[in-house]
Amino acid sequence: MNKSALFRIIIFMILALVLFELVAGKEGTWAVQEYPLIWLILGVLFLCAYLLETSVKTLERVLYNTLSDEAKERYDAQAIARKEQEFAGVKKFYDKMMGDKPMEEEGEIEMDHNYDGIRELDNNLPPWWVYLFYATAIFAVIYLTKYHVLDAAPDQAEEYLQEVALAEKEIEEYKKTAKDLIDVNTVTLLADASDLKAGQAIFEESCIACHKADGGGGIGPNLTDRHWILGGGIKNVFNTISEGGRDGKGMVSWKADLSPSEMAQVASYVIGFQGTTPAEPKEAEGEIWIDPDAPAPHEDVPVESVETMIDSTVTNLNK
C-alpha cells in the first residue's frame, strides 16, 4: 500500500471518529467511552477501507499488465510525473514558511565575517516564527481588552473559584448516590424498608450467633436495652461494626467483609431493636447511652402544654 492510500484511510477514520462524537458524544465524555461498540464499528470501517484500497490497487495492476509495452512506458512516465507533483503544494508552503535559501543562493546573504573559513550568513527570521509572534501580540491585545478593560468575562481567579464551586457541588451530588463512600462521620440512620430488610439479612447471616435473632444477646450483649458498652446511636454502632469491639473480648471487625453501605444497613437494623422485648434478654452491660445531640426534654414541650400541666397540678392539689 502506497503513502497516498494510507493517508486516505487515516483521513477517513478521523472523519468517522469525529462524526460519531458529533452524533453520539455527550458533554464531559467521549462517545467511544460511552458506547464501546463504536470501536468495533471503527474496526469494521477500517477493514472495509483497507480492502477497498487493496482491491483498487490489485485491479490497477491487472489492467497495467494488459497494456502494450508502449502504453506501459507512457503510463510509467505519467505515474512519475504524478508522484513528483504529490504534496507539491504542501512542500512549497513548508519551504516558504521556513524561509531557507538554497545553498547556491547563499552568496546573496553572505556577510563579510569569516572565522577560520566559517562564513556568517544574514538569515532572516523564519516566516512561521514571525507570523506566530504577530499572532501572540494580537491575542495579547484582545485578551487585555476583554478581561481587564471591558470586564466582559471572568478572569482566571474568578474562573478558578467557579470551577471549584461547581466541582464541590458535583462531589456532593455524587456522594448522595455513592453509598460506599459512607464513613463514621457521614453515616446516617436509614429508614427505607429495603435498607432495613438488607440489614436484617446481614444480621441473620452473621450476627445471630452472638446476639440472637431477637437481639436479646448471647455471647454478645443485649441490643434491646438502653445500655451500650461502646456507645449507642448510628455512628457508634457503625464504628463498632467496622472496627470491632473491645480488644481481646469484643466483636471482631467486619470492615473487611462488609461494604460501608452494608454496615450502615445492619447498624440501622440493630438500632431498631431498641425498646423491643426479647424472649430471653441478657443482663444489661455497659452504661445507659444518651444522645448528646438530642434536644433537652423541656425543649420539645410547648409553652401551652406547660401551662396546662401547671393548671392541672394546682387543681389536683386543691381537691
C-alpha positions in Angstrom: 0.0 0.0 0.0 1.4 3.4 -1.0 1.5 6.5 1.1 -1.5 8.1 -0.7 -3.7 5.1 0.1 -2.6 5.1 3.8 -3.2 8.8 4.0 -6.7 8.4 2.6 -7.5 5.7 5.1 -6.3 7.8 8.1 -8.3 10.8 7.0 -11.4 8.5 6.5 -11.0 7.1 10.1 -10.6 10.5 11.6 -13.7 11.8 9.9 -15.6 8.7 11.0 -14.5 9.2 14.6 -15.4 12.9 14.5 -18.9 12.0 13.1 -19.5 9.5 15.9 -18.5 12.2 18.5 -20.9 14.8 17.0 -23.8 12.3 16.8 -23.4 10.3 20.0 -21.0 12.2 22.2 -22.1 13.8 25.4 -20.7 16.7 27.3 -17.8 15.6 29.5 -17.4 12.1 28.0 -16.2 10.6 24.7 -18.6 8.7 22.6 -16.1 5.8 22.4 -16.2 5.6 26.2 -20.0 5.8 26.5 -20.5 3.3 23.7 -17.6 0.8 23.4 -19.4 -0.8 20.4 -18.1 2.2 18.4 -14.6 0.6 18.5 -16.0 -2.4 16.7 -17.7 -0.2 14.1 -14.5 1.7 13.5 -12.6 -1.5 13.1 -15.1 -2.7 10.5 -14.8 0.6 8.7 -11.0 0.4 8.7 -11.1 -3.1 7.3 -13.6 -2.0 4.6 -11.4 0.9 3.6 -8.3 -1.2 3.6 -9.9 -3.9 1.4 -11.2 -1.2 -1.0 -7.8 0.4 -1.4 -6.2 -3.1 -1.9 -8.9 -4.1 -4.4 -8.3 -0.9 -6.4 -4.6 -1.4 -6.3 -5.0 -5.0 -7.5 -7.3 -4.0 -10.3 -4.9 -1.3 -11.4 -2.1 -3.9 -11.5 -4.2 -6.3 -13.6 -5.1 -3.6 -16.1 -1.5 -2.5 -16.2 -0.4 -6.0 -17.3 -2.9 -5.9 -20.2 -1.2 -2.8 -21.7 1.3 -2.9 -24.5 4.9 -2.1 -23.9 4.5 1.4 -25.4 1.4 2.1 -23.3 3.2 0.9 -20.2 6.0 3.4 -20.9 3.5 6.2 -21.2 1.7 5.1 -18.0 5.0 4.9 -16.1 6.0 8.4 -17.2 2.7 9.8 -16.1 3.0 8.0 -12.8 6.4 9.5 -12.2 5.1 12.9 -13.0 2.1 12.4 -10.6 4.5 11.3 -7.9 6.6 14.4 -8.3 3.5 16.6 -8.0 2.3 14.7 -5.0 2.1 17.0 -2.0 3.8 19.6 -4.1 1.6 22.4 -2.6 2.4 21.2 0.9 6.1 21.1 0.2 6.0 24.6 -1.4 4.2 26.0 1.6 6.7 24.4 4.0 9.7 25.8 2.2 8.0 29.2 2.2 7.4 29.1 5.9 10.9 28.0 6.7 12.4 30.8 4.5 15.6 28.9 3.8 17.9 30.0 1.0 19.1 27.3 -1.4 22.8 26.6 -1.0 23.6 28.0 -4.4 22.0 31.3 -3.4 23.7 31.7 0.0 26.2 34.1 -1.6 23.5 36.8 -1.7 23.2 36.8 2.1 26.8 36.2 3.0 28.3 38.7 5.4 31.9 39.9 5.5 32.6 38.0 8.7 34.8 35.0 8.2 36.2 33.0 11.1 38.8 30.4 10.1 36.8 29.6 7.0 33.4 29.7 8.8 31.2 32.1 7.0 28.3 34.1 8.6 25.0 34.4 6.8 22.5 37.2 7.3 19.4 34.9 7.5 16.1 36.4 8.2 13.8 35.0 10.9 11.6 32.2 9.5 8.2 33.5 8.4 6.4 30.9 10.6 8.2 32.4 13.7 7.3 36.0 12.6 3.7 35.2 12.0 3.4 33.4 15.3 4.9 36.4 17.1 2.3 38.7 15.4 -0.5 36.3 16.4 0.6 36.3 20.1 0.7 40.1 20.0 -2.8 40.3 18.6 -4.0 37.7 21.1 -2.5 39.7 24.0 -4.3 42.9 22.9 -7.6 41.1 22.6 -7.1 39.3 26.0 -6.2 42.6 27.8 -9.2 44.4 26.3 -11.7 41.7 27.1 -10.6 40.7 30.6 -9.0 43.9 32.0 -10.6 46.8 30.2 -14.1 45.8 29.3 -14.5 43.1 32.1 -16.5 41.2 29.5 -15.7 37.8 31.0 -14.4 36.5 34.4 -10.6 36.4 34.9 -8.6 33.3 35.7 -9.1 33.7 39.5 -12.9 34.0 39.1 -13.0 31.1 36.7 -11.0 29.0 39.2 -13.4 29.8 42.1 -16.4 29.0 39.8 -14.9 25.7 38.8 -14.1 24.8 42.4 -17.7 25.6 43.5 -19.0 23.5 40.6 -16.7 20.6 41.5 -17.7 20.7 45.1 -21.4 20.6 44.1 -20.8 17.7 41.8 -18.9 15.8 44.6 -21.8 16.4 47.0 -24.3 15.1 44.3 -22.1 12.1 43.7 -21.8 11.3 47.4 -25.6 11.2 47.7 -25.8 8.2 45.3 -22.4 6.6 46.1 -23.3 4.7 49.2 -19.9 3.1 49.7 -18.4 6.5 50.4 -20.1 6.4 53.8 -17.8 6.6 56.9 -18.3 7.0 60.6 -18.6 10.8 60.2 -21.2 10.8 57.4 -23.3 7.7 58.2 -27.0 8.4 59.0 -29.8 6.3 60.3 -31.6 4.5 57.4 -35.3 4.2 57.5 -36.0 2.9 54.0 -37.7 -0.6 54.1 -35.3 -2.0 51.5 -32.2 -0.9 53.5 -33.7 -2.4 56.8 -34.5 -5.6 55.0 -30.9 -5.8 53.7 -29.6 -5.1 57.2 -31.8 -7.8 58.6 -30.5 -10.4 56.1 -26.9 -9.5 57.1 -27.8 -9.6 60.8 -29.4 -13.1 60.4 -26.4 -14.4 58.5 -23.6 -13.0 60.6 -24.8 -11.7 63.9 -27.5 -14.0 65.5 -24.8 -16.5 66.7 -23.8 -13.9 69.3 -26.8 -11.6 69.7 -29.7 -14.0 68.9 -32.3 -13.3 66.2 -34.4 -11.1 68.5 -31.4 -9.1 69.7 -31.7 -10.4 73.3 -28.0 -11.3 73.5 -26.0 -14.5 73.9 -22.2 -14.3 73.7 -22.7 -10.7 72.7 -24.6 -8.1 74.6 -28.3 -7.4 74.7 -29.3 -5.0 71.9 -32.7 -4.2 73.1 -32.0 -2.2 76.3 -30.6 1.3 76.7 -27.2 0.1 77.9 -24.2 0.2 75.5 -20.6 -0.8 76.0 -19.2 1.4 73.3 -22.0 3.9 72.9 -25.3 3.8 71.0 -26.6 5.8 68.1 -25.9 5.2 64.4 -22.3 6.5 64.4 -21.1 4.4 67.4 -22.9 1.3 66.2 -21.4 1.7 62.7 -18.0 2.3 64.2 -18.2 -0.8 66.4 -19.3 -3.0 63.4 -16.5 -1.5 61.3 -13.6 -1.5 63.8 -14.7 -4.2 66.2 -15.4 -4.2 69.9 -13.1 -4.3 72.9 -9.6 -5.8 72.4 -9.4 -9.4 73.2 -13.1 -10.0 74.2 -15.2 -7.9 71.9 -16.7 -8.3 68.5 -14.4 -8.7 65.5 -14.0 -6.1 62.8 -16.4 -6.5 59.9 -15.0 -3.8 57.6 -13.1 -6.4 55.5 -16.3 -8.5 54.9 -19.0 -5.8 54.6 -19.0 -2.6 52.5 -19.7 0.8 54.1 -23.3 0.7 52.8 -23.9 -2.8 54.2 -22.5 -1.8 57.6 -24.9 1.2 57.6 -27.8 -1.1 56.8 -27.1 -3.6 59.6 -26.3 -0.7 62.1 -29.7 0.8 61.3 -31.4 -2.6 61.7 -29.6 -3.1 65.1 -30.8 0.2 66.4 -34.4 -0.9 65.6 -34.1 -3.5 68.4 -34.3 -0.6 70.9 -37.4 -0.9 73.1 -38.4 -4.4 71.9 -38.8 -7.3 74.3 -36.7 -10.4 73.5 -37.6 -13.9 74.7 -34.6 -14.3 77.0 -33.0 -10.9 77.5 -29.4 -10.9 78.7 -28.5 -8.8 81.7 -27.6 -5.2 80.7 -24.0 -4.4 80.1 -22.2 -1.0 79.8 -23.8 2.3 80.6 -27.1 4.0 79.6 -26.4 6.0 76.5 -27.9 9.4 76.0 -27.6 11.0 72.6 -25.6 14.2 73.1 -27.2 15.8 70.0 -30.8 15.1 71.2 -32.7 18.2 72.5 -33.4 18.5 76.2 -36.8 17.2 77.2 -38.2 20.7 78.0 -37.3 22.0 74.6 -39.9 19.8 73.0 -42.7 20.9 75.3 -44.8 23.9 74.1 -45.5 26.7 76.5 -49.2 26.0 76.3 -48.6 22.4 77.4 -46.5 23.6 80.4 -49.3 26.0 81.4 -51.9 23.2 81.1 -49.7 20.9 83.3 -49.3 23.6 85.9 -53.1 24.3 86.0 -53.8 20.6 86.3 -51.4 20.2 89.2 -52.9 23.2 91.0 -56.4 21.7 90.5 -55.3 18.3 91.9 -53.8 20.0 95.0 -57.0 21.9 95.7 -59.1 18.7 95.7 
